[in-house]
C-alpha cells in the first residue's frame, strides 16, 4: 500500500498523457501530468499483474474525480522491456496532492478490512522492482493539441518524442507546423505536447502521438513528408521554415514507443 499511496500522492511522469481526455475550455489552461516509470518484476505473472492494476483502477483511479486523465503504458519499442509508465493528469498543481488524499480515502473504502488491504498491496508491490523514477510535466497550450475522439477497445500505439529546448529565446513555428501538418495527418489520432515542470531535466519537451497501429505510424511518416512538400513546395521555403523551427531546440531528441491498455484508460 505504501508504494501506491506514494504514487497517488504525487506520482512524483511521457509521455503521458499522455492520452488524457481533457474537456475543451473557452480559454484553455495548462494541466499537470505526473509520470512514474516503474519496472516489472519479470518473475511475476503478466495476467495477474493486469488483474491487479484493473482492480485498483476500477476501485480507486476511475472514481477519483481529481484525476481527469489516466493511462498505463507498456513497453513496445524502448530500451527497457520492463518499463510500465503510469500517467495521471490534473487540472492544477494543488490537485496532485488533493488527489492523493482522495485516493487514500477510496482505498480504505474499497478495502475496509486492514488485513485484506495489506494483502492486496503486498501482492501489488510484488509485480514491480523497487526502482522507479518520477516526473511532473505541464501541458503546452500555445502550440495546439489534437484530442482523441474515438473510443476503442484495442491497444493504441503511443509514440513519445523527447526533445531538448535550447532556451536561447530564438525559434518558432511549432504551432504553424502542427496546424498545417500534424493536425492534417489522418494517421495521428491524438497529439499532446508537454514540457518539464518538476524532475531531472528542465530542458525536456515531450510530444505524445497516438496511432491505431505501428503500420499507421510508418504511414504517418510518409504522410508528413507529403504534407510538408505540399505546404512548402519550394525547397528554399522549407529550409527557411525548419531552420527557424529548429532554433527552439538543441537538436538532440530521443524516441519511445509504448502501447496503452484501454481498460485502464481514463
Backbone bond lengths (Angstrom), bond angles and torsions (degrees), N, CA, C in turn:
res aa  C-N    CA-C-N  psi(-1)  N-CA   C-N-CA  omega(-1)  CA-C   N-CA-C  phi
1 X - - - 1.468 - - 1.528 111.42 -
2 X 1.319 116.07 -32.09 1.450 119.73 -177.74 1.521 111.55 -59.66
3 X 1.331 117.52 -43.13 1.464 120.54 -179.17 1.518 110.71 -62.55
4 X 1.321 117.47 -47.12 1.457 120.78 -176.53 1.515 111.07 -67.34
5 X 1.323 117.30 -38.27 1.459 119.76 177.77 1.518 110.27 -61.86
6 X 1.339 116.17 -40.48 1.458 119.92 178.75 1.521 110.60 -63.49
7 X 1.325 116.60 -42.32 1.463 120.32 179.07 1.513 110.37 -64.37
8 X 1.327 116.67 -43.43 1.451 120.44 -178.28 1.512 111.44 -66.93
9 X 1.345 116.46 -34.00 1.462 120.09 -178.78 1.515 111.76 -65.73
10 X 1.322 117.55 -35.00 1.456 116.93 -178.47 1.509 112.77 -155.66
11 X 1.323 116.45 -20.34 1.466 120.80 -171.72 1.514 108.63 45.29
12 X 1.400 108.70 36.36 1.449 118.08 -175.41 1.514 111.64 -59.59
13 X 6.574 112.80 79.87 0.844 83.52 -39.18 0.995 80.49 136.30
14 X 5.167 122.79 77.93 0.360 116.45 -161.81 0.941 101.54 -39.20
15 X 0.551 79.42 -36.51 1.568 95.23 -76.26 0.560 48.18 -153.79
16 X 2.278 137.54 129.22 0.707 125.05 45.25 1.371 131.94 -87.26
17 X 1.084 94.43 -77.31 1.203 83.52 -133.35 0.640 142.48 -0.77
18 X 0.735 43.81 22.44 1.011 79.34 -160.83 1.292 107.27 -12.15
19 X 1.369 149.18 -75.47 1.465 133.95 172.70 1.475 111.63 -109.42
20 X 1.311 117.67 68.06 1.460 121.53 -175.84 1.516 110.32 -86.96
21 X 1.334 114.69 146.84 1.455 120.90 177.02 1.521 108.21 -94.78
22 X 1.341 117.26 98.90 1.455 122.02 -175.94 1.521 109.22 -109.64
23 X 1.299 117.31 127.26 1.461 121.56 -178.64 1.520 109.84 -68.97
24 X 1.316 116.29 136.96 1.462 121.26 179.31 1.524 110.05 -69.92
25 X 1.335 116.42 143.02 1.447 122.41 177.97 1.517 108.15 -124.48
26 X 1.361 116.12 160.09 1.456 119.78 -179.94 1.530 109.78 -59.71
27 X 1.324 115.76 -43.99 1.447 120.63 175.40 1.514 106.89 -122.41
28 X 1.306 115.36 102.18 1.452 119.95 -172.97 1.521 111.64 -69.45
29 X 1.322 115.65 133.34 1.453 121.48 176.67 1.523 108.93 -107.85
30 X 1.324 116.87 148.46 1.463 119.01 177.96 1.522 111.34 -62.46
31 X 1.308 116.60 146.94 1.458 121.66 174.03 1.526 107.55 -111.55
32 X 1.327 115.97 167.66 1.457 120.88 -178.48 1.526 109.77 -112.45
33 X 1.313 114.95 137.04 1.459 121.44 -175.46 1.529 108.99 -120.77
34 X 1.319 117.09 120.02 1.460 119.95 174.79 1.522 108.28 -96.90
35 X 1.319 115.67 136.18 1.457 121.15 -178.55 1.527 108.58 -129.58
36 X 1.300 116.78 117.36 1.464 121.81 176.40 1.525 108.51 -115.71
37 X 1.311 115.51 124.29 1.461 120.78 178.16 1.525 109.07 -100.41
38 X 1.318 115.54 113.23 1.459 122.35 177.06 1.525 109.25 -101.98
39 X 1.323 115.75 172.50 1.463 120.50 -179.90 1.518 109.18 -132.61
40 X 1.329 114.97 121.48 1.458 121.30 -178.14 1.519 111.87 -61.92
41 X 1.319 114.80 141.17 1.454 121.77 167.79 1.521 106.42 -80.57
42 X 1.319 117.41 109.16 1.454 121.01 -173.46 1.530 112.51 -67.15
43 X 1.321 115.74 -10.90 1.459 118.69 176.96 1.510 113.40 -83.97
44 X 1.338 116.97 -8.83 1.466 120.85 -179.73 1.521 110.56 -88.26
45 X 1.325 115.91 159.35 1.455 121.75 -178.56 1.528 110.56 -80.58
46 X 1.337 117.23 128.97 1.460 121.45 -177.30 1.520 113.65 -63.02
47 X 1.330 117.09 -40.90 1.463 120.34 179.79 1.525 110.67 -67.07
48 X 1.327 115.60 -38.42 1.458 120.70 178.70 1.527 110.28 -65.27
49 X 1.343 115.90 -40.55 1.465 121.07 177.55 1.530 110.86 -59.60
50 X 1.322 116.69 -48.25 1.462 119.98 -178.60 1.525 111.14 -63.67
51 X 1.331 117.31 -38.63 1.462 120.80 178.87 1.523 110.60 -63.19
52 X 1.348 116.52 -38.90 1.458 119.88 178.51 1.507 112.24 -67.25
53 X 1.335 116.85 -42.99 1.464 120.34 177.66 1.533 110.62 -64.89
54 X 1.331 116.83 -37.50 1.463 120.55 179.94 1.521 111.00 -65.84
55 X 1.321 116.27 -40.50 1.474 119.86 179.30 1.518 110.81 -64.43
56 X 1.338 116.10 -42.69 1.469 119.03 178.26 1.530 111.00 -64.58
57 X 1.322 115.81 -42.69 1.470 119.77 179.72 1.525 110.86 -61.31
58 X 1.330 117.19 -47.16 1.462 121.50 -177.17 1.526 112.17 -64.19
59 X 1.333 116.08 -36.46 1.464 119.58 -174.00 1.525 114.08 -92.52
60 X 1.330 116.51 -21.98 1.469 118.91 -174.34 1.528 112.32 -124.64
61 X 1.344 117.09 -68.22 1.468 120.33 -172.63 1.525 112.71 -58.05
62 X 1.316 117.20 -45.92 1.466 120.34 -177.12 1.524 112.34 -65.60
63 X 1.336 116.81 -21.91 1.471 120.84 -177.70 1.526 112.46 -99.51
64 X 1.304 117.17 -2.61 1.463 120.92 179.97 1.523 108.67 -91.69
65 X 1.336 116.66 103.28 1.468 121.55 -175.26 1.521 113.30 -69.88
66 X 1.323 117.71 -14.55 1.463 120.13 178.69 1.520 111.59 -80.90
67 X 1.328 116.45 -15.73 1.469 121.18 172.54 1.520 106.42 -93.09
68 X 1.329 116.87 103.36 1.465 120.24 -172.96 1.528 112.74 -89.15
69 X 1.316 116.75 -9.01 1.455 121.18 176.43 1.517 109.46 -157.73
70 X 1.320 116.63 146.32 1.457 119.57 -178.46 1.524 109.98 -154.81
71 X 1.327 115.97 140.79 1.461 121.99 175.36 1.522 108.84 -143.31
72 X 1.309 116.11 150.64 1.451 122.03 166.17 1.521 106.62 -119.82
73 X 1.336 116.00 119.76 1.461 121.83 -176.98 1.519 109.59 -108.86
74 X 1.315 115.61 136.68 1.466 120.40 179.08 1.521 110.32 -115.76
75 X 1.305 115.26 153.47 1.466 123.02 -178.99 1.534 112.17 -52.83
76 X 1.325 115.23 137.05 1.461 121.62 170.11 1.529 108.46 -131.62
77 X 1.353 116.37 -63.95 1.457 120.93 170.83 1.521 108.39 -130.68
78 X 1.311 116.23 86.07 1.463 122.70 173.86 1.525 106.52 -137.61
79 X 1.317 116.46 175.32 1.459 119.40 -176.23 1.531 112.87 -76.80
80 X 1.341 117.71 -10.06 1.463 120.89 -174.83 1.526 109.74 -135.23
81 X 1.321 116.89 112.64 1.461 120.15 -176.28 1.525 113.46 -75.42
82 X 1.346 117.73 -4.07 1.471 120.20 178.49 1.522 112.20 -91.10
83 X 1.326 117.07 -5.16 1.475 120.36 -174.61 1.530 113.28 -62.95
84 X 1.343 114.87 134.29 1.459 123.06 167.79 1.522 105.66 -133.19
85 X 1.325 116.89 118.55 1.460 121.14 -174.55 1.527 109.82 -105.69
86 X 1.328 115.92 120.38 1.460 121.47 178.07 1.521 108.73 -98.86
87 X 1.317 116.77 123.73 1.460 122.39 -176.64 1.525 109.44 -121.37
88 X 1.339 116.28 130.99 1.467 120.62 174.93 1.521 108.94 -133.79
89 X 1.324 116.49 145.50 1.466 122.22 -177.54 1.519 109.68 -119.90
90 X 1.337 115.51 138.26 1.467 122.05 -177.31 1.531 109.44 -132.96
91 X 1.313 116.27 150.21 1.462 119.95 179.18 1.520 111.81 -68.67
92 X 1.330 116.96 -38.26 1.465 120.85 -177.32 1.525 110.35 -135.92
93 X 1.320 115.40 163.13 1.460 121.23 176.19 1.535 109.86 -61.06
94 X 1.335 115.73 -40.63 1.469 119.89 -178.95 1.519 111.87 -62.17
95 X 1.320 116.74 -31.32 1.465 120.17 -178.97 1.526 112.71 -67.25
96 X 1.321 117.40 -20.28 1.462 119.56 178.64 1.521 109.53 -61.75
97 X 1.326 116.37 -49.09 1.467 119.99 179.91 1.519 111.48 -70.83
98 X 1.334 116.20 -40.59 1.466 119.55 179.49 1.529 110.96 -62.60
99 X 1.315 115.97 -37.68 1.467 120.19 179.20 1.524 110.68 -65.00
100 X 1.333 116.51 -34.39 1.452 120.14 176.43 1.512 111.61 -63.21
101 X 1.324 116.23 -42.25 1.464 120.82 178.82 1.530 110.77 -65.69
102 X 1.334 116.02 -40.19 1.461 119.62 178.68 1.523 110.79 -66.89
103 X 1.326 117.10 -38.59 1.460 120.24 177.86 1.530 110.89 -62.78
104 X 1.334 116.44 -38.26 1.462 119.56 176.76 1.530 110.94 -59.18
105 X 1.338 115.64 -42.31 1.466 119.89 179.00 1.528 110.90 -64.96
106 X 1.330 115.83 -42.75 1.463 120.09 -179.92 1.533 111.59 -65.97
107 X 1.325 116.36 -34.82 1.466 120.65 177.74 1.524 110.37 -62.91
108 X 1.323 116.04 -46.56 1.465 119.90 -179.69 1.531 111.41 -65.29
109 X 1.321 115.50 -33.79 1.462 119.74 177.85 1.528 110.89 -71.59
110 X 1.320 116.20 -38.91 1.470 120.53 -177.75 1.526 111.74 -72.34
111 X 1.346 116.28 -36.15 1.471 121.41 179.29 1.529 108.62 -126.54
112 X 1.324 117.14 74.21 1.472 120.10 -175.64 1.521 113.87 -63.25
113 X 1.332 117.15 -28.17 1.456 120.92 178.01 1.528 109.27 -80.98
114 X 1.325 117.04 122.12 1.459 121.16 -174.13 1.527 112.44 -61.85
115 X 1.316 117.56 -37.77 1.460 120.84 179.90 1.528 110.81 -67.04
116 X 1.330 115.72 -41.87 1.466 119.89 178.90 1.530 110.24 -66.46
117 X 1.322 115.70 -38.01 1.461 120.44 178.97 1.532 110.25 -64.48
118 X 1.318 116.79 -46.34 1.462 121.22 179.39 1.528 110.77 -62.95
119 X 1.312 116.16 -39.98 1.467 120.03 -179.98 1.521 110.95 -62.82
120 X 1.339 116.26 -42.25 1.471 119.69 -179.86 1.516 110.89 -62.81
121 X 1.335 117.14 -47.87 1.463 119.44 -175.11 1.527 112.78 -76.48
122 X 1.299 117.64 -27.19 1.466 119.25 172.18 1.526 109.87 -62.99
123 X 1.320 115.37 -42.25 1.458 120.12 178.56 1.525 110.17 -68.60
124 X 1.332 116.16 -41.25 1.464 120.46 178.82 1.522 110.73 -58.39
125 X 1.329 116.89 -45.60 1.465 120.37 -178.68 1.526 112.13 -64.95
126 X 1.318 116.06 -25.78 1.471 119.28 -178.68 1.526 111.92 -69.72
127 X 1.327 117.49 -16.17 1.464 121.04 179.46 1.528 111.47 -73.06
128 X 1.337 117.14 -19.34 1.456 121.35 -171.98 1.523 112.48 -123.77
129 X 1.319 115.59 156.88 1.454 120.95 172.48 1.533 108.05 -80.65
130 X 1.329 118.64 165.13 1.468 120.35 -179.33 1.528 113.90 -67.00
131 X 1.326 117.65 -19.84 1.465 121.44 -174.90 1.531 111.95 -80.27
132 X 1.320 117.27 133.11 1.464 121.55 172.25 1.523 109.24 -154.51
133 X 1.324 117.40 165.31 1.468 122.55 177.01 1.521 109.23 -132.62
134 X 1.354 115.78 154.09 1.459 120.96 -174.76 1.521 111.23 -133.03
135 X 1.312 115.86 141.65 1.463 122.24 175.63 1.525 108.37 -143.27
136 X 1.321 115.81 152.06 1.465 121.08 170.43 1.518 107.90 -125.25
137 X 1.323 116.09 129.54 1.462 122.17 -179.66 1.527 110.29 -118.42
138 X 1.308 115.32 164.82 1.456 122.49 176.37 1.519 108.41 -124.30
139 X 1.334 116.31 134.45 1.460 119.28 -179.60 1.528 110.09 -65.37
140 X 1.326 116.04 149.53 1.466 121.97 179.29 1.527 107.34 -106.30
141 X 1.318 116.74 105.27 1.463 121.16 -174.81 1.529 112.76 -83.82
142 X 1.330 117.47 -16.74 1.470 120.48 -172.43 1.519 113.81 -75.73
143 X 1.335 117.96 -16.05 1.470 119.53 -176.85 1.526 111.82 -109.42
144 X 1.330 117.67 4.25 1.456 121.89 177.42 1.512 113.36 83.91
145 X 1.320 116.00 166.40 1.462 122.22 175.40 1.521 108.45 -150.88
146 X 1.293 116.48 160.07 1.457 122.60 178.15 1.511 107.30 -116.68
147 X 1.319 115.27 112.02 1.465 120.97 -175.11 1.518 111.21 -79.08
148 X 1.328 115.84 137.17 1.464 119.72 176.40 1.523 108.80 -74.64
149 X 1.338 117.20 126.50 1.459 121.52 -172.17 1.527 113.84 -109.22
150 X 1.307 117.65 -29.02 1.459 120.29 -175.52 1.526 110.89 -88.91
151 X 1.322 115.49 155.32 1.459 121.10 173.53 1.520 108.07 -104.19
152 X 1.307 116.43 134.32 1.455 119.85 -179.73 1.516 109.91 -139.21
153 X 1.320 116.06 148.21 1.453 121.17 176.44 1.522 111.34 -97.28
154 X 1.339 115.55 -2.60 1.454 120.28 179.74 1.527 109.71 -93.63
155 X 1.320 117.49 140.94 1.471 119.83 176.04 1.523 110.70 -58.45
156 X 1.319 115.95 142.20 1.455 120.89 177.58 1.519 110.04 -104.10
157 X 1.316 114.48 155.97 1.453 121.03 174.41 1.525 107.57 -85.99
158 X 1.320 116.21 127.97 1.462 121.52 178.76 1.524 107.92 -117.65
159 X 1.321 115.06 109.50 1.463 120.95 178.59 1.526 108.34 -99.36
160 X 1.319 116.14 124.96 1.462 121.01 179.18 1.523 109.18 -115.71
161 X 1.332 114.56 123.20 1.464 120.55 175.41 1.526 108.25 -106.20
162 X 1.318 115.94 121.46 1.464 121.09 -179.54 1.525 108.70 -106.65
163 X 1.339 115.76 111.74 1.462 121.89 178.86 1.522 109.42 -106.51
164 X 1.318 115.40 168.00 1.459 120.86 179.30 1.529 109.01 -116.09
165 X 1.329 116.40 123.13 1.463 121.55 178.78 1.525 110.17 -71.29
166 X 1.336 115.44 145.08 1.460 119.79 -177.31 1.520 112.71 -85.15
167 X 1.337 117.98 -27.44 1.466 123.36 -178.84 1.528 112.31 58.58
168 X 1.322 117.29 32.44 1.462 120.88 178.83 1.525 112.46 -99.73
169 X 1.327 116.31 1.04 1.452 119.40 179.83 1.515 113.20 72.67
170 X 1.324 116.71 17.79 1.457 121.27 -178.81 1.518 109.74 -121.05
171 X 1.303 115.52 166.83 1.458 120.14 174.95 1.514 112.80 91.22
172 X 1.305 115.30 163.13 1.450 121.95 -179.78 1.514 108.71 173.12
173 X 1.324 116.23 174.64 1.449 119.90 175.11 1.509 115.28 111.04
174 X 1.352 117.93 -4.15 1.462 118.52 -178.39 1.526 111.42 -65.58
175 X 1.328 117.40 -38.07 1.464 120.26 177.71 1.528 109.74 -61.59
176 X 1.331 116.69 -44.70 1.465 120.95 179.26 1.528 110.33 -62.93
177 X 1.334 116.82 -42.57 1.462 120.13 179.70 1.531 110.25 -61.52
178 X 1.325 117.10 -43.75 1.463 120.12 179.99 1.528 111.68 -64.16
179 X 1.331 116.50 -43.83 1.460 120.02 -178.31 1.523 112.19 -65.64
180 X 1.327 116.60 -36.47 1.465 120.34 -176.16 1.527 113.65 -92.15
181 X 1.322 116.58 -25.57 1.471 119.61 -174.54 1.536 111.34 -117.75
182 X 1.319 117.12 -67.01 1.469 121.53 -173.34 1.518 112.69 -54.06
183 X 1.319 116.56 -47.90 1.466 120.05 -174.20 1.531 113.09 -79.18
184 X 1.316 116.79 -7.31 1.469 121.10 176.19 1.520 112.15 -104.06
185 X 1.313 116.00 4.60 1.464 120.95 177.37 1.529 107.98 -90.91
186 X 1.327 118.64 110.65 1.472 121.10 -175.71 1.526 113.53 -67.13
187 X 1.319 117.34 -17.50 1.464 120.17 -178.63 1.538 111.74 -80.84
188 X 1.324 116.84 -22.43 1.457 120.80 176.99 1.528 107.99 -84.01
189 X 1.321 116.68 106.39 1.466 121.21 -176.23 1.519 112.29 -81.25
190 X 1.327 116.54 -25.34 1.466 120.36 177.84 1.522 108.57 -158.57
191 X 1.334 115.41 152.86 1.453 121.56 -179.21 1.524 108.63 -145.83
192 X 1.350 115.90 127.36 1.461 120.61 -179.06 1.535 109.44 -134.37
193 X 1.341 117.86 116.77 1.466 120.45 175.53 1.527 110.84 -96.99
194 X 1.324 116.88 141.94 1.460 120.15 177.54 1.525 109.79 -153.69
195 X 1.325 115.73 157.99 1.454 119.95 -175.58 1.525 110.70 -133.38
196 X 1.314 115.48 166.92 1.463 123.11 -178.10 1.525 112.36 -54.10
197 X 1.316 115.76 137.65 1.458 121.72 170.83 1.523 110.10 -128.51
198 X 1.330 115.97 -39.53 1.472 121.70 176.94 1.516 108.08 -151.46
199 X 1.322 116.33 130.82 1.462 118.38 178.87 1.510 111.93 150.96
200 X 1.319 116.08 -157.59 1.460 120.98 -168.60 1.520 115.00 -84.24
201 X 1.342 118.96 -23.47 1.464 119.70 -173.35 1.526 110.64 -136.24
202 X 1.322 116.60 109.56 1.469 121.66 -175.66 1.517 113.24 -71.79
203 X 1.348 117.98 -12.35 1.463 120.53 -178.85 1.530 112.64 -89.83
204 X 1.320 117.95 -4.31 1.467 121.24 -174.80 1.530 112.50 -60.78
205 X 1.323 115.00 128.73 1.464 122.50 170.64 1.520 106.53 -132.30
206 X 1.335 116.60 116.72 1.456 121.18 -174.32 1.519 111.00 -114.15
207 X 1.324 114.80 146.56 1.457 121.75 174.18 1.526 107.63 -130.07
208 X 1.331 115.86 127.45 1.467 121.48 179.66 1.526 108.85 -108.12
209 X 1.331 116.20 124.08 1.461 123.03 179.74 1.531 107.94 -114.96
210 X 1.333 116.38 132.47 1.467 121.29 179.12 1.530 109.60 -108.00
211 X 1.340 115.46 132.95 1.468 122.28 178.90 1.529 109.27 -130.68
212 X 1.322 115.17 156.10 1.473 119.48 176.75 1.523 111.98 -72.41
213 X 1.337 116.95 -28.23 1.460 120.08 -176.51 1.521 109.69 -158.58
214 X 1.321 115.48 165.68 1.459 120.28 176.35 1.526 110.38 -65.91
215 X 1.314 116.61 -32.94 1.469 120.74 176.62 1.523 110.46 -61.75
216 X 1.333 116.61 -40.22 1.468 119.82 178.95 1.526 111.54 -67.32
217 X 1.323 116.48 -33.25 1.470 119.16 176.17 1.530 109.27 -61.66
218 X 1.334 117.13 -43.07 1.462 121.17 179.02 1.528 111.03 -65.99
219 X 1.344 116.32 -41.25 1.464 119.99 177.57 1.528 110.73 -64.01
220 X 1.317 116.10 -33.83 1.459 121.16 179.83 1.523 111.35 -61.37
221 X 1.327 116.80 -38.02 1.470 119.69 178.48 1.526 111.16 -59.31
222 X 1.334 116.32 -42.98 1.466 120.47 178.05 1.525 111.29 -67.05
223 X 1.341 115.71 -38.52 1.471 120.20 -179.45 1.524 110.87 -66.16
224 X 1.317 116.65 -40.38 1.463 120.52 178.80 1.526 110.08 -62.44
225 X 1.317 116.88 -43.34 1.471 120.94 177.79 1.531 110.54 -59.83
226 X 1.336 115.66 -43.04 1.467 120.82 179.01 1.530 111.49 -62.84
227 X 1.332 116.51 -44.75 1.471 121.19 -179.12 1.524 111.57 -66.06
228 X 1.321 116.70 -36.51 1.462 120.54 178.41 1.533 110.28 -63.75
229 X 1.327 116.53 -44.44 1.466 120.32 -179.41 1.524 111.37 -66.52
230 X 1.340 115.86 -34.08 1.470 119.80 178.54 1.519 111.01 -72.19
231 X 1.325 116.36 -40.15 1.464 121.54 -177.17 1.520 111.92 -72.73
232 X 1.331 116.57 -41.34 1.471 121.98 179.50 1.524 107.85 -125.10
233 X 1.329 117.17 77.61 1.476 120.54 -175.52 1.533 113.40 -63.02
234 X 1.317 116.89 -27.01 1.454 119.67 179.63 1.528 109.57 -89.53
235 X 1.306 115.69 129.23 1.457 121.01 -176.16 1.527 112.14 -59.23
236 X 1.328 116.74 -36.98 1.464 119.13 -178.90 1.527 111.28 -66.83
237 X 1.350 116.62 -32.29 1.465 119.79 177.17 1.532 110.35 -70.93
238 X 1.339 116.32 -38.39 1.465 120.40 175.30 1.521 110.07 -59.64
239 X 1.312 115.52 -49.36 1.465 120.50 -177.48 1.525 111.15 -60.68
240 X 1.317 116.05 -41.89 1.464 120.24 -178.47 1.523 110.79 -64.98
241 X 1.336 116.04 -42.78 1.459 120.06 -179.37 1.527 111.21 -64.35
242 X 1.329 116.80 -49.03 1.463 119.97 -175.17 1.531 112.18 -74.47
243 X 1.307 117.18 -26.95 1.464 119.42 173.84 1.528 110.01 -63.31
244 X 1.331 115.94 -41.04 1.464 120.51 178.88 1.526 110.82 -70.39
245 X 1.324 116.75 -42.63 1.470 121.39 -179.81 1.519 111.31 -60.45
246 X 1.322 116.45 -42.08 1.461 120.73 -174.67 1.525 113.40 -71.61
247 X 1.326 117.49 -13.43 1.465 120.26 177.54 1.531 111.86 -66.80
248 X 1.326 116.83 -21.11 1.467 120.61 -179.91 1.526 111.75 -73.94
249 X 1.329 117.11 -15.95 1.461 121.68 -172.50 1.529 111.35 -126.55
250 X 1.319 115.69 161.91 1.463 120.41 179.59 1.520 111.87 -78.80
251 X 1.320 117.35 -16.65 1.457 121.55 -175.87 1.516 112.52 99.82
252 X 1.331 116.33 -12.18 1.460 120.62 179.40 1.530 109.70 -93.01
253 X 1.344 116.67 134.70 1.457 119.49 174.75 1.529 109.33 -151.58
254 X 1.331 115.69 163.22 1.460 121.76 176.78 1.523 108.52 -132.92
255 X 1.339 115.75 157.51 1.467 121.16 -173.69 1.530 110.85 -125.59
256 X 1.345 115.05 140.92 1.460 121.15 179.79 1.532 108.80 -139.61
257 X 1.307 116.53 137.37 1.463 120.27 177.00 1.528 108.77 -124.11
258 X 1.329 114.87 125.04 1.457 121.92 -179.09 1.528 109.49 -124.76
259 X 1.318 115.12 171.44 1.465 122.16 168.98 1.516 108.34 -122.15
260 X 1.334 116.55 140.71 1.454 118.79 175.68 1.531 110.56 -93.05
261 X 1.318 115.77 172.87 1.473 122.39 177.73 1.529 106.15 -120.22
262 X 1.328 117.68 103.75 1.467 120.88 -173.63 1.530 115.19 -53.12
263 X 1.330 117.94 -37.37 1.463 120.10 -178.06 1.521 112.16 -71.14
264 X 1.349 116.51 -12.76 1.468 121.50 178.10 1.519 110.86 -110.19
265 X 1.312 116.42 20.14 1.475 122.09 -177.59 1.516 109.87 -105.08
266 X 1.322 115.35 137.26 1.474 121.04 179.69 1.526 108.95 -127.04
